[in-house]
Amino acid sequence: LAEIGRQLEAKFVALHADFRKPIMVSECGADTLPGCHMMAPGLWSEEFQAGLLEVYTELERKLPFVFGVHVWNLADFRTPQMHLRAAGLNHKGVFTR
């Protein structure tokens, strides 16, 4: 998660340097399998999802030109089955129904 934060910060700084415009992050989040927990936050774990959202929140607070972050998505939702989706659901929701 720390490395993700460093890379995102570098990208935001570079974008702002190139365009000199404020940045609004329109979608961020991580797929999570409900009930999946890991001591060290790993992919698909609830801890990873929460940690990634914290990374974006910290960057918004740290970088004055980042003025907002919109979480994708509020709740899990059904989606066509594919190799990137478990059980035909998009599990990026902050809430699981």
JOKANOR-V891157 format. One record per backbone hydrogen bond with DSSP energy under -1.0 kcal/mol. NH is the residue of the N-H (numbers start at 1). CO is the residue of the C=O. Records with the same first field share a line. If there is no record, write none. Layout:
BEGIN
NH: CO, CO
END
This chain:
BEGIN
5: 1
6: 2
7: 3
8: 4
9: 5
10: 6
11: 7
12: 8
13: 9
14: 10
15: 11
16: 12
17: 13
18: 14
19: 15
20: 16
23: 65
25: 68
32: 91
33: 44
36: 33
45: 42
46: 36
49: 45
50: 46
51: 47
52: 48
53: 49
54: 50
55: 51
56: 52
57: 53
58: 54
59: 55
60: 56
61: 57
62: 58
63: 59
66: 63
67: 23
70: 25
72: 28
76: 95
77: 90
79: 88
85: 82
89: 86
90: 77
94: 73
95: 74
END
